[in-house]
Amino acid sequence: SMGYTTFRLVQGVPETVPDETVSAVSGPLTFDMGSFYLELDDKAFIKTLRPKNSMVNLVSSSASSGDIWWADEIYGDSYTFDPLGANPGRISDRAHTVYLVHGPVVNKILAFSTMADQSICMREMRFSDNCKRLDWTTHLYWADINKNVFLNFKLNPFEDNRLTQGVPYGFVRRHQGWHPAMRWSEYG
């Protein structure tokens, strides 16, 4: 059930300054997220995500997690994926503008790039210090036609290999592989 919280406004200066700072990113970034380490490359793709008590990287080193790539649609059916489609491209091959927004509670990484012929991609990552959660949102401003779009999150499998994804009217547990785009995925 949803709860409600009541806040009381108090006069004076806050203990934590509520200002955010914004800076352009020109190189790799590393963050200590309490129980996890997070490392991003210069285009804000996840390179390392590992628990502090383990040397195991949860992200596969074979690809940039969060990379989006596209290919010409061959079958005319967006639920039939052809990973080897014609004229493929990746946003990791494009120029990026990346910003770090550091706030008193939440930090954000914003990355902007072009994709395909006429489309734009905005990726936003939100996390808080000492929090076990990493939220990733990808916005596609799509102006292309006849293309399949793939979001690549290459995660190393856990022992029980649980992948749960949202589907219309619920969720389903799946094996790893190519699946139609969903609104959310939980791995763990």
Helices and strands as residue ranges (DSSP letters): E 21-24, E 29-32, E 36-40, E 46-51, E 67-72, E 89-90, G 91-93, E 96-102, E 107-115, E 119-127, E 134-141, E 147-152, E 163-167, E 170-174, E 185-187
